[in-house]
Each structure stands twice: as structure tokens, then as C-alpha cells.
Amino acid sequence: MLDEPGNERVCAVIDRASIHAVNVAEVVAKLIRAGATPEKARGLVEELQLHVGEELGFRQAADCGALIAATRKLGLSLGDCVCLTCAAASGKVAMTAERRWKELEGRKLAGAPVRVELIR
């Protein structure tokens, strides 16, 4: 959306990607900080027609909280941890430009390993 390096890797899988509602909030905020109006930011995200996960059950929320506490030195946000936890729980790969996420590769969350793909 911001024509960042690595966007071609995301474009290659966007039609089968999903995002959690918490991460939608982060994307909208980033677009607004980059100069978009709130309406424009929302519209840009809606145009992607992503599956948006809206549930975060107790187990996932607890795993997310534990991940935040355990990775304090990495400085992961709540949104980062939601993404990683939900991806692991659903057996999906979390795509990111955040190199520090790779340090979590293989870590068990929600009983499943974290898988991370760096886009650049």
C-alpha cells in the first residue's frame, strides 16, 4: 500500500491472505500517519478484500500475552503478537518486513510452531 520494498512478495499471495482485526487497526493507523484520511485508509484496506479474523479466544489471548512478556527485548507490539499467535494457531505463515520476528521461528504458540517469511 505504501509501495514498500518487498511488496511484490505480498502481492503474490494477497488473494489468499488473512489479517486479524487488530492488525487492520495498525494498518489503518499507519496509512493515516502517512497522510491518508481515515476514510481513504479504510477504503484502501477494504479494497484488498482480505479475510479478517475477528475472534481472539481466551487461549490465543493468553498465548499472545505470554509472547509479549517473553519477547520484551524484541519490542513486539500487541498487533505483532496477535498476528504471530493467530498465524501459528491456524497453521499459516506470518509475512513481515520485521527481521526480529524471525527469531521466533519454530517457537510453539497455541500448540503449533511459529512460521515467519520475511518479505525483504
VENUR-V710877 format. One record per residue. RES is the residue in three letters. SS is DSSP state (H for helix, E for strand, C for the rest). PSI is psi in degrees with one decimal (none if undefined). Layout:
res: <RES:RES>
ss: <SS:SS>
psi: <PSI:PSI>
This chain:
res: <MET:LEU:ASP:GLU:PRO:GLY:ASN:GLU:ARG:VAL:CYS:ALA:VAL:ILE:ASP:ARG:ALA:SER:ILE:HIS:ALA:VAL:ASN:VAL:ALA:GLU:VAL:VAL:ALA:LYS:LEU:ILE:ARG:ALA:GLY:ALA:THR:PRO:GLU:LYS:ALA:ARG:GLY:LEU:VAL:GLU:GLU:LEU:GLN:LEU:HIS:VAL:GLY:GLU:GLU:LEU:GLY:PHE:ARG:GLN:ALA:ALA:ASP:CYS:GLY:ALA:LEU:ILE:ALA:ALA:THR:ARG:LYS:LEU:GLY:LEU:SER:LEU:GLY:ASP:CYS:VAL:CYS:LEU:THR:CYS:ALA:ALA:ALA:SER:GLY:LYS:VAL:ALA:MET:THR:ALA:GLU:ARG:ARG:TRP:LYS:GLU:LEU:GLU:GLY:ARG:LYS:LEU:ALA:GLY:ALA:PRO:VAL:ARG:VAL:GLU:LEU:ILE:ARG>
ss: <C:C:C:C:C:C:H:H:H:H:H:C:C:H:H:H:C:E:E:E:H:H:H:H:H:H:H:H:H:H:H:H:H:C:C:C:C:H:H:H:H:H:H:H:H:H:H:C:C:C:E:E:E:C:C:C:C:H:H:H:H:H:H:H:H:H:H:H:H:H:C:H:H:H:C:C:C:H:H:H:H:H:H:H:H:H:H:H:H:C:C:C:C:E:E:E:C:C:H:H:H:H:H:H:C:C:C:E:E:C:C:E:E:C:C:E:E:E:C:C>
psi: <-34.8:14.8:42.5:153.7:138.4:-4.7:-26.2:-30.8:-36.7:-43.8:-30.6:-20.5:1.8:-30.2:-13.5:17.6:160.5:164.1:147.8:151.0:-35.3:-39.0:-28.3:-43.6:-41.1:-42.3:-45.5:-44.4:-41.3:-40.7:-39.8:-43.0:-27.8:-1.8:-5.5:150.1:160.2:-40.0:-43.7:-43.5:-46.1:-43.9:-40.6:-41.4:-42.4:-36.2:-26.3:-19.6:45.3:150.8:125.9:115.8:131.3:-2.9:143.1:93.0:173.0:-47.5:-46.2:-40.4:-42.2:-42.4:-38.7:-45.5:-41.9:-37.3:-41.9:-47.1:-41.6:-20.2:25.5:-39.3:-23.7:-15.7:33.3:140.3:170.8:-44.6:-41.5:-47.8:-34.9:-46.7:-49.8:-42.4:-46.3:-39.3:-46.7:-45.6:-29.9:3.5:22.3:170.2:132.9:121.6:135.5:162.7:-4.2:102.1:-30.2:-23.2:-30.0:-24.7:-16.7:-2.1:126.8:-15.7:140.3:126.5:134.3:32.2:5.3:152.7:145.5:133.0:128.9:135.6:122.1:136.8:-9.7:none>
